[in-house]
């Protein structure tokens, strides 16, 4: 019988970190996410019954852990990236005392009570500035039972066609040297794909010309779901394996005004707001220094800039290299290495928010593969 390695995903979002761990052989077992729309995407793509979800604040969950005692017994791994606002160098007070970091504190409380064999904390690069303090916090809450260490990871080192750096802390209470786990993860490094690989073969789209045409779906500006035949390039195999996927999801464009479309059209790849091709129609000229990145056309031969949830407002910094439009949510999901049949649910702007907040799936898989080596 195959061993089941159960994991808990806190601050799970739409499930990028979960999916990578799953691809490495771990089984999603319990999920906490405060935003219902995000959690709905997770539910749509997983076969977990409702009692395995807690949709709400982790602080509330921590108050009711007794009710989940049975489900949360014998957990192999707890993972999560607590949103942390108070990590600036200038910030004099202890991280734990900063109310903006209360979710980080709740993550520690959950670990202390559930006592998984392993834990993974994923976060912003800025965490490095406070590393001595963070180590102290983990010791305060977990005592000497856990060994842990941290490293900075670049997603592009694991095939992800995107510039994204993340702080990863890994700990365990089963006597494995964290150093050895990191060494295992590094074995999964590979050449990154570039933007062209991720976009190749997807239908060309144009921007919607009418405001408020949310419900309209058509070949020009895209569909929430349609039948589709993919090009089976190396990137397709990287994110989908040998599976034959026959539907295209979330490949849909949004409204843009005429001026933006013209800016998108004129800019050469790799150029930003200061480029002479748009000098005559560029708004905010007086404040060029501030707005130099207001528009940026992506370069197909490079990795993409970091996909963020800001895309829910506009995609001016993520202009498609070939079409006069921003990236579609599906294109953003591919750049985050989600498989093509991972369906993002909710409203179109929320598709962007969910994808932008996710951990790149293939980075998560490399981390999972590294830990899995010590399961046997």
N, C-alpha and C positions, 0 to 999 in steps of 0.2 A: 504494500500500500504506500502511495506517495505521501511523504510528510507534508503537513500543512504549516506554513510559516505565516502566521497571522500578523497583519500590521494595522495600526491606527493612523489615520491622516487627520491632523488638526489644521485648521485654517486651510481646508482642502481646496477651496476654489472650485474650478471646473474639473480638476483632477490630473494635471500634468505630472506632478511628482508621483502620485499614485500609479499612474499608468506605466511610468518607467520602472517602478519597483515591481509592478505586476509582470512586466515583460522579463524581468530578471528572475521571476519564479516565486515572489511573495504573493500572499492572498489578501486583498483588501477585506477588512473585517469590521471596522468601525470608523465612522466619518463625522467630523465636526466642521460646520461651515455656517457663518452667521447670515450670509446673504442667500435668501431662498432661491432666487433665480440661478445663482451659481450652482447651488446644490441640486437643482432640478436637472442641470446638464449632467452632473455626476451620476445621478440616479438613472437618467435615460441611457447612459452608456455602461451601467453595471447591473449585475443581478444580485442586489442585496436587499433584503426585506427591510421595512421601515424601522424596525427596532434597532437596526444597526446604524441609524443616523441620529445625530442630535443637531437640529437646525436651530442655532441660537448662539448666545454669548458663551464662550468657554468658561467664564467665571461662574455662570449659572450651571453649566455642566459639572464643574468641579464641586459645587455644593450638593450635587445629586449623584455622586459617583457610586454610592451604596446601591442605588437602584440598578446600576449597570454592572454590578460585581461579577455576575456570571459571564456576561458577554466579554468583560475586560479581564478575565483570568487567562493566564498563559499566553500573553501577547509577546511575540518575538521582537517586534520593532514598533517604535512610535516615531513618526516624522512630522515635520511642520515648519512653516516659516512665519513666526509671529510678527505682524507688522510692528515696526519700531520707529517711532518718530524722533525720539530723543537721543540720537547717537552722535551729535556734533562734538568736535574737539573742544569747542568753547564751553560746552555744557559741564559745569563744575560739579553738579550733584551726582550722587551714585545713580547708576542706571535703574536699580530697583526702586529708588525713591521717586523717580520721575514718573508722574501719573501717565505720561504719554507712552510709557513702556509697560503698562499694566498687563498687556497681553503676553509679553515675554515672561513676566512673573507667573501668570496663570499656566503657561507652558511648563515651567519648573514645578509648579504644584501638581500638575497632572502626572509628570514623570515620577515625582516622589511617591504618589499614591498608587500608580499602576505598575511601576517597576518592570518595564519591558527588559528583555535581554540586551537589546540595542536601541539607541536613539539616533536620529539625524535631525539637526537643526540647520535650516537653510535661511540665508539672509543677505542683506545688502553688504557690499564691500566695506562700508563705513564701520561695521562691527569690529574690524581689525583694530581700529583706534582704541577700543576699550577692552582688548582681549584679556588683559590681566584681571580686570574687574569681572568680566564674564566668567572666567575660570573660577574666581572666588565665589560668585553667585551659585554656580553649579555645585561647588563643594559644600556651600552652606545648605543647599536643599537636598543634595543626594549623598552627602557624607563621603566616605572613602570607598564606597561600594563600586563606583564606576571609574573606569579609566576613559579619558577622552582627549581628543586633539582636534585641531582645525586646519583647514587649508583654503586657499583661494583658488577657485576653479574658473577656467574660461570655457564657456560652452562650445566655442569653435574648435577646441582641442578634441572634442568628441563627435565631430561630424556636423554639428549644428551650424547652419549657414547664417550665423548671427554673432555680433559682438556683444557678449553678455558675461559679466563677471559676477560670481556669487561666492559668498562666504559659506563654507560647509563645515559644521562641527559634527563629529561622529563619536559616540561613546558606547561602552558595553560593560556588563557586569559578569562576563563569562571568561575573563582572563585573557582576552585577545589583545595584543598590543595594537593600539590605534594606528601606529606607524605602518604595521603590516597591512592593515586594511587599505590605507591610502596607497601603498605600493601596488596593491592588487588593482585598485581603480585606475591608476596611471597606465596599467597594461592595456587599457581599452582606448587609449588615445588613437586618433586617426586623422587623416587630412580632412579639413572642412569642405563641405560642398559650398558652392557660391550661389548667389541669388538666382542666377539663370537656371541652375539645376532645379531649384524649388518652384520656379514659375513656368518652366517649360511645359508646353502642351495644354495648359489651362486655357479656357476660352477667353478671347479678347473681350473687354467690356468698354462701354462708354459711360461717362458720368450722367446721372439723371439731370434733366434740364428743368424739371418742375419741382418746386418745393411741396412738401406735404404729400408726396406720391408714394408714401411708405408701402402701401399694400400692393402696388403695381409690380408685377413680375413679367419680364420679357427677355428675349435672347440678348437684346442690346445692353441692358443694365444688370442682367443676371437673375438667378433663381435661388430660393431657399433650398430647393432640392430638385434635381433633374437626372434623367438617365445620362450616362456619360462613359466614353471609352478613353482610358488613360494611356499616355505614352509610358511604356515600362522601361524607363531609364534607371540608372543606378540609384538615383534619389528615391524613385518610387519604391524600389526594393528595400532601400534603407528604412523608410518609414512604414511600409506595409508588409514587408516580408514577401512570401510567395502568394499572398492572398489576391484573389481577383475581385476588385471592387468595381461595381457597375453604376454607382450613383455619385453625383457631385453635390456636396452640401455647402451651404453658407457662402457660395461664390456670388456675391451680389454687391452692386455698387450703390453709393448714396448720392444725394443731390449735391451739386456744386454750382456756384454762380459762374457767369460767363468769364469774368476776369480771372478767376482761379483756373478755369479750364485752359484759358489762353496762356497763363503762366506755366501750367503743367506742360502744355504743348511746346512752348518755346525753349524751356530750360534743357540744356544738354545733360546727359547722365553725370552724376557726381558734382553738379553745381548747386549753389544755394542762392538765397535772396539777393546777394550782392552782384550776381552775374549780369553783365551788360545787356544780355539778350532781353531782359525784362525791365531794364532801368526806367523806360518810359511809362510802364503801367504798374510799377511796384508801389503799393501803398506804404505808408510809414517811412518815407525816405529820410525824414529828418532824424529818425532814430535807428538808422541802419545797424549801428553797433549792437543794439539790443535785438534787432529782428533778423540778424543775418541767417539764423537757422529757422526762420518762420516757414520758409519753403526749402525743401531739399529733394532733389531727384536722385533716386537710388541708382547705383551703378551695378549692372548685371554681372560684371566680372569680379566683384568683391563680395564679401559677406555683408549681410544687411546690418544697419545700425540696430540698436536694442529695440525690440518690440515692447511697447509699454501700453498701459491702459489709457494713456492720453489719446490714443487713436479713436476713442469713443467720441471725442469732441471734433476732431478733424484729422485728415491724413496728409496735411500739407508738408509734413516732414518725411512722409513715406510715399513720395510720388512714384508711380509705377515706371520702370525704365522704358517701356515701349508704348504704353497707352496714356492718354491725357486724363489721368484719374489717380486716386490714391489706391493703395493695396486693398483688396477685398479681405473680409474676415478669414476666408479659407486660405488665401495666400499667407496671411499672418500666421494662421494655424500650422501651415506647412513649414514656415520658417521656424516655428517653435517645435517642429518635428512630431506633431500630432499625426496619427494615421488618417488617411482620407475618409474613413468611415466613422470617425469620431464626430458625432453630431453636436454642434453648439446650439442650445435651445434659448428661448427668450427673445427679446427685441434685438434688432440689428445693432444698435449702439452697444447693447450689453454683450453681444458676441465679441466685439472688440475688447471690452473691459475684461471679459473672462480670459480671452487668449493672452492679452497683455500682462495679466497678473500671474500667469502660469509659469511653472518651472519647465524648461525645455525637456521634453519627454526623453530624448536620448542621453541627456546629461544625467537625468534621474536613473535611467537604466544602467549607466556605467557605475553609478554609486551603488545601486542595488546588486549589480554583478560582483562588485568588490566585496560587499558584505556577505553575499551568498556563499562565497568561497569558504567561509568559516562556519557554515551551518552543518556541514556533514559530520 
